[in-house]
Amino acid sequence: MAAGFERTAGGRARTRRVPTELAALAMGVTPATIRKWASRGKITRHGGPQRAEYDLDELFAIARRDADE
């Protein structure tokens, strides 16, 4: 199975998405920084108008990339 996906009860794969506050905590930044990255296209914003969510694996890939630089 590809990294970043988990199986649902029906056997389908899905991504692991978290709200803005948890994304910020995972990255060690403020929620405002997460929103800024999304508005600038650095990360993908998922969810509806009232609930932003971010893919943990996308965030971790950015952290790994930044650590390698």
Legacy VTK file of the C-alpha trace (Angstrom):
# vtk DataFile Version 3.0
C-alpha trace
ASCII
DATASET POLYDATA
POINTS 69 float
0.000 0.000 0.000
1.238 3.508 -0.813
2.555 5.651 1.995
-0.020 7.983 3.464
-3.002 5.756 2.917
-4.893 3.520 5.280
-7.626 1.030 4.552
-11.233 1.846 5.363
-13.716 -0.805 6.458
-14.727 -1.235 2.789
-11.109 -1.867 1.779
-10.650 1.480 0.014
-7.556 3.578 0.676
-7.861 7.076 2.126
-5.478 9.806 3.180
-4.908 10.917 6.762
-6.184 14.475 7.054
-6.107 16.711 10.106
-7.571 20.151 10.931
-5.458 23.305 10.814
-4.576 23.283 14.508
-3.255 19.710 14.430
-1.372 20.349 11.186
0.326 23.308 12.878
1.192 21.215 15.920
2.646 18.451 13.730
4.827 20.964 11.860
5.826 23.071 14.876
4.348 26.263 13.413
1.299 28.423 14.098
-2.111 27.810 12.498
-1.624 31.122 10.656
1.503 29.685 9.000
-0.433 26.614 7.826
-3.111 28.875 6.328
-0.432 31.026 4.681
1.279 27.965 3.147
-2.065 26.823 1.771
-2.876 30.230 0.275
0.570 30.328 -1.371
0.209 26.818 -2.777
2.933 25.196 -0.667
0.406 22.696 0.750
-3.010 21.503 -0.394
-6.101 22.554 1.521
-8.859 19.941 1.689
-12.304 20.106 3.268
-15.190 22.482 2.927
-15.543 26.227 3.412
-15.961 25.891 7.187
-13.443 23.090 7.821
-9.941 23.141 6.402
-7.996 19.888 6.528
-4.451 19.031 5.520
-2.848 15.746 4.506
-0.343 14.607 7.140
1.814 12.791 4.622
2.100 15.911 2.472
3.149 17.877 5.554
5.711 15.250 6.585
7.140 15.193 3.042
7.662 18.970 3.245
9.340 18.585 6.634
11.675 15.896 5.255
12.468 17.998 2.177
13.224 21.060 4.310
15.395 18.987 6.657
17.452 17.717 3.697
18.228 21.240 2.454
LINES 1 70
69 0 1 2 3 4 5 6 7 8 9 10 11 12 13 14 15 16 17 18 19 20 21 22 23 24 25 26 27 28 29 30 31 32 33 34 35 36 37 38 39 40 41 42 43 44 45 46 47 48 49 50 51 52 53 54 55 56 57 58 59 60 61 62 63 64 65 66 67 68
